[in-house]
Amino acid sequence: MFIDSHCHIDGPEYDADREEVIARARDAGVTTMLNVGTGDPHSGAINRAVDLAEKQEGVYAAVGVHPHDAKLFDDEAERLLLDLVRQSQRVIAWGEIGLDYHYDHSPRDVQREVFRRQLRLAGEVNLPVVIHSREADDETTTILREELADHQRGVLHCFGGSLAMAQNAIDLGFFISFAGNLTFKKAEDLREVARHLPLERLLIETDCPYLTPVPFRGRRNEPARVVETAQCLAALHGKDVEEIGRVTSENFARLFGVRWQA
């Protein structure tokens, strides 16, 4: 059994064959998926993730405003997100939130303020957080240390940072999630980080439709291919892929408070 701890299958990339994509995931042994809503919170884009989770067994949702869209966050967006959390038991996380200094689609000062604000909101509704951090290791870590409530935990998704950042996050009680980029030919530095992290703190994901793993690069990604990341992680740790599936599924259950669907 495997869990795709971060995917985006509510998006338009899957409108033509979403049911088939979910069926292929289940055929591959992927029993549970956390579908993360993104986009303009005022447009209803994030609602799609919750709607899908309400309809599909084994699919859960996360809601939050991505750092790309931080400039769109306001009091009304906050109210909309809180309504989604309170109205659906299928929402099990707040995210993805954080900092993206690679694209800078929102001003950095706005990203930082919205990140802090959403961490506080997640703490108020007692949800773990899904963190996006790109080229912002130090500031992400600093903000997490300053804003997390004592009980708050989360995951650094699609991890691409340093070993020091991963270890600092683990010290805060966080999990580290690896995506298909772990399999890329030029990702030896990232694989070296993964080798040094304890399995009991790791998750696997696709971040689909992005980051399609080897040997499927160049095609649209989908949850079934999380198995490729599990196989890569298994090789790095000298474990069977089934063991990686079991351990990462148990980790998912510990973090998000739900059991996977057998």
C-alpha positions as CSV (number, residue, x, y, z in Angstrom):
1,M,0.0,0.0,0.0
2,F,1.1,3.5,-0.8
3,I,-0.2,7.0,-0.1
4,D,0.3,10.0,-2.3
5,S,0.6,12.6,0.3
6,H,0.4,15.6,-2.1
7,C,-1.4,15.7,-5.5
8,H,-3.5,18.1,-7.5
9,I,-5.9,15.9,-9.4
10,D,-8.8,18.3,-9.1
11,G,-7.2,20.5,-11.7
12,P,-8.2,20.9,-15.4
13,E,-5.3,18.6,-16.5
14,Y,-7.5,15.7,-15.3
15,D,-10.9,16.8,-16.5
16,A,-11.0,14.3,-19.3
17,D,-10.0,11.2,-17.4
18,R,-10.0,11.8,-13.6
19,E,-11.9,8.6,-12.8
20,E,-9.4,6.6,-14.8
21,V,-6.5,8.3,-13.1
22,I,-7.9,7.4,-9.7
23,A,-8.5,3.8,-10.8
24,R,-4.9,3.5,-12.1
25,A,-3.7,4.7,-8.7
26,R,-5.7,2.1,-6.9
27,D,-4.5,-0.6,-9.3
28,A,-0.9,0.5,-8.5
29,G,-1.6,0.1,-4.7
30,V,-2.1,3.8,-4.0
31,T,-5.0,3.6,-1.5
32,T,-5.1,7.2,-0.2
33,M,-4.4,10.6,-1.8
34,L,-4.2,14.0,-0.2
35,N,-5.4,16.5,-2.8
36,V,-4.2,20.0,-2.2
37,G,-6.3,22.9,-3.4
38,T,-4.6,25.9,-4.9
39,G,-5.5,29.0,-6.9
40,D,-7.3,32.2,-6.3
41,P,-9.3,31.7,-3.1
42,H,-12.1,34.0,-4.4
43,S,-12.6,32.0,-7.6
44,G,-13.8,28.7,-6.1
45,A,-10.6,27.0,-7.3
46,I,-9.8,25.6,-3.8
47,N,-13.3,24.4,-3.4
48,R,-12.7,21.8,-6.2
49,A,-10.3,19.9,-3.9
50,V,-12.9,19.6,-1.2
51,D,-15.6,18.6,-3.6
52,L,-13.4,15.8,-5.0
53,A,-12.6,14.6,-1.5
54,E,-16.3,14.5,-0.7
55,K,-17.0,12.3,-3.7
56,Q,-14.1,9.9,-3.7
57,E,-13.3,7.3,-1.1
58,G,-9.7,7.4,-0.1
59,V,-9.2,11.1,-1.2
60,Y,-8.8,13.8,1.4
61,A,-8.3,17.6,0.9
62,A,-6.0,20.4,2.1
63,V,-6.9,24.0,1.7
64,G,-4.8,27.1,1.9
65,V,-3.3,29.9,-0.2
66,H,-0.1,29.1,-2.1
67,P,2.7,31.7,-1.8
68,H,2.2,32.4,-5.6
69,D,-1.3,33.7,-4.7
70,A,-0.4,35.4,-1.4
71,K,-1.2,38.8,-2.9
72,L,-4.8,37.6,-3.2
73,F,-5.2,36.8,0.5
74,D,-7.5,39.0,2.5
75,D,-10.2,38.8,5.2
76,E,-12.7,37.4,2.7
77,A,-10.2,34.7,1.7
78,E,-9.7,33.8,5.3
79,R,-13.4,33.5,5.8
80,L,-13.8,31.3,2.8
81,L,-11.0,28.9,3.9
82,L,-12.4,28.7,7.4
83,D,-15.8,27.8,6.0
84,L,-14.3,25.0,4.0
85,V,-12.5,23.6,7.0
86,R,-15.5,23.8,9.3
87,Q,-18.0,22.3,6.7
88,S,-16.0,19.2,5.6
89,Q,-14.5,16.5,7.7
90,R,-12.5,15.5,4.5
91,V,-10.3,18.6,5.0
92,I,-7.3,17.3,7.0
93,A,-4.6,19.9,6.5
94,W,-4.0,23.6,5.8
95,G,-1.8,24.2,2.8
96,E,0.1,24.5,0.8
97,I,1.5,27.6,2.3
98,G,4.9,29.1,2.6
99,L,7.5,31.0,0.6
100,D,8.6,30.8,-3.0
101,Y,11.5,33.1,-3.8
102,H,12.2,31.4,-7.1
103,Y,9.2,32.8,-9.0
104,D,8.2,35.7,-6.7
105,H,4.7,35.8,-8.1
106,S,3.8,37.7,-4.9
107,P,6.0,40.2,-3.2
108,R,8.2,38.6,-0.6
109,D,7.0,40.8,2.3
110,V,3.4,39.8,1.4
111,Q,4.4,36.1,1.2
112,R,5.9,36.3,4.7
113,E,2.9,38.0,6.3
114,V,0.4,35.7,4.6
115,F,2.5,32.6,5.6
116,R,2.5,33.8,9.2
117,R,-1.2,34.5,9.2
118,Q,-2.1,31.1,7.8
119,L,0.1,29.3,10.3
120,R,-1.8,31.0,13.0
121,L,-5.2,30.1,11.4
122,A,-4.2,26.5,11.1
123,G,-3.3,26.4,14.7
124,E,-6.6,27.8,15.7
125,V,-8.5,25.1,13.8
126,N,-6.0,22.4,14.9
127,L,-4.9,21.3,11.4
128,P,-1.4,20.2,10.4
129,V,0.3,22.4,7.8
130,V,1.6,21.6,4.3
131,I,4.6,23.8,3.6
132,H,5.9,25.0,0.2
133,S,9.4,26.4,0.4
134,R,11.6,27.2,-2.6
135,E,14.9,29.1,-2.3
136,A,13.8,30.3,1.1
137,D,15.2,27.7,3.5
138,D,16.3,30.1,6.3
139,E,13.3,32.3,6.3
140,T,10.9,29.4,6.2
141,T,12.6,27.8,9.2
142,T,12.6,31.0,11.1
143,I,8.9,31.7,10.5
144,L,8.0,28.2,11.5
145,R,9.9,28.5,14.8
146,E,8.3,31.9,15.6
147,E,4.7,31.1,14.6
148,L,4.0,27.4,15.3
149,A,1.8,26.7,18.3
150,D,3.1,24.0,20.7
151,H,0.8,21.4,19.3
152,Q,1.3,22.2,15.6
153,R,3.0,19.9,13.2
154,G,3.2,19.5,9.4
155,V,5.2,18.5,6.4
156,L,7.8,20.1,4.1
157,H,6.3,19.0,0.8
158,C,8.3,18.2,-2.4
159,F,11.4,18.7,-0.4
160,G,14.4,20.2,-2.2
161,G,16.3,22.0,0.5
162,S,19.4,21.2,2.5
163,L,20.0,18.5,5.1
164,A,20.2,21.2,7.7
165,M,16.8,22.5,6.8
166,A,15.3,19.0,6.9
167,Q,16.9,18.3,10.3
168,N,15.6,21.6,11.7
169,A,12.1,20.8,10.5
170,I,12.3,17.3,12.1
171,D,13.4,18.9,15.3
172,L,10.1,21.0,15.2
173,G,8.1,17.7,14.8
174,F,7.7,18.0,11.0
175,F,7.8,15.3,8.3
176,I,9.7,15.5,5.0
177,S,8.0,14.5,1.8
178,F,9.9,13.5,-1.4
179,A,8.4,13.7,-4.9
180,G,9.4,12.5,-8.3
181,N,12.4,14.9,-8.5
182,L,14.2,12.5,-6.2
183,T,14.5,10.2,-9.2
184,F,16.0,12.8,-11.6
185,K,19.4,12.1,-13.0
186,K,20.9,15.4,-11.6
187,A,19.3,15.0,-8.1
188,E,22.2,13.3,-6.4
189,D,22.5,16.0,-3.8
190,L,18.8,15.5,-2.9
191,R,19.2,11.8,-2.8
192,E,22.1,12.2,-0.4
193,V,19.8,14.3,1.9
194,A,17.2,11.5,1.7
195,R,19.8,8.9,2.6
196,H,20.5,10.7,5.9
197,L,16.9,11.2,7.1
198,P,15.1,8.7,9.4
199,L,12.4,6.7,7.6
200,E,9.9,7.4,10.5
201,R,9.9,11.0,9.4
202,L,9.4,10.6,5.6
203,L,6.4,10.8,3.3
204,I,6.1,10.3,-0.5
205,E,4.1,12.3,-3.0
206,T,3.7,13.1,-6.7
207,D,2.8,16.8,-6.6
208,C,1.1,15.8,-9.9
209,P,0.6,16.9,-12.6
210,Y,4.2,18.1,-12.0
211,L,7.5,16.4,-11.4
212,T,6.9,13.2,-13.3
213,P,9.5,10.7,-12.1
214,V,11.9,8.7,-14.1
215,P,11.2,6.7,-16.4
216,F,8.0,8.6,-17.2
217,R,9.5,12.1,-17.6
218,G,7.9,14.3,-20.3
219,R,4.4,12.9,-19.5
220,R,1.7,14.2,-17.2
221,N,2.3,12.9,-13.7
222,E,-0.4,11.1,-11.7
223,P,-0.8,9.4,-8.3
224,A,0.0,5.9,-9.5
225,R,3.6,7.1,-10.1
226,V,4.3,7.7,-6.5
227,V,5.5,4.1,-6.5
228,E,8.5,5.2,-8.5
229,T,9.5,7.6,-5.7
230,A,9.0,4.8,-3.1
231,Q,11.3,2.6,-5.1
232,C,14.0,5.2,-5.2
233,L,13.7,5.8,-1.5
234,A,13.8,2.1,-0.9
235,A,17.1,1.8,-2.8
236,L,18.6,4.7,-0.9
237,H,17.7,3.1,2.5
238,G,18.3,-0.6,1.5
239,K,14.7,-1.5,2.1
240,D,12.0,-3.3,0.1
241,V,9.6,-1.0,-1.6
242,E,6.8,-2.6,0.4
243,E,8.5,-1.5,3.6
244,I,8.7,2.0,2.3
245,G,5.0,1.9,1.5
246,R,4.1,0.6,5.0
247,V,6.3,3.1,6.9
248,T,5.3,6.2,4.9
249,S,1.6,5.2,5.2
250,E,2.0,4.9,9.0
251,N,3.7,8.3,9.0
252,F,0.9,9.8,7.1
253,A,-1.6,8.4,9.6
254,R,0.4,9.8,12.5
255,L,0.6,13.3,11.0
256,F,-2.9,13.7,9.6
257,G,-4.8,11.6,12.1
258,V,-6.5,9.4,9.5
259,R,-6.0,5.8,8.5
260,W,-5.4,4.8,4.9
261,Q,-8.1,3.0,3.0
262,A,-7.3,-0.7,2.6
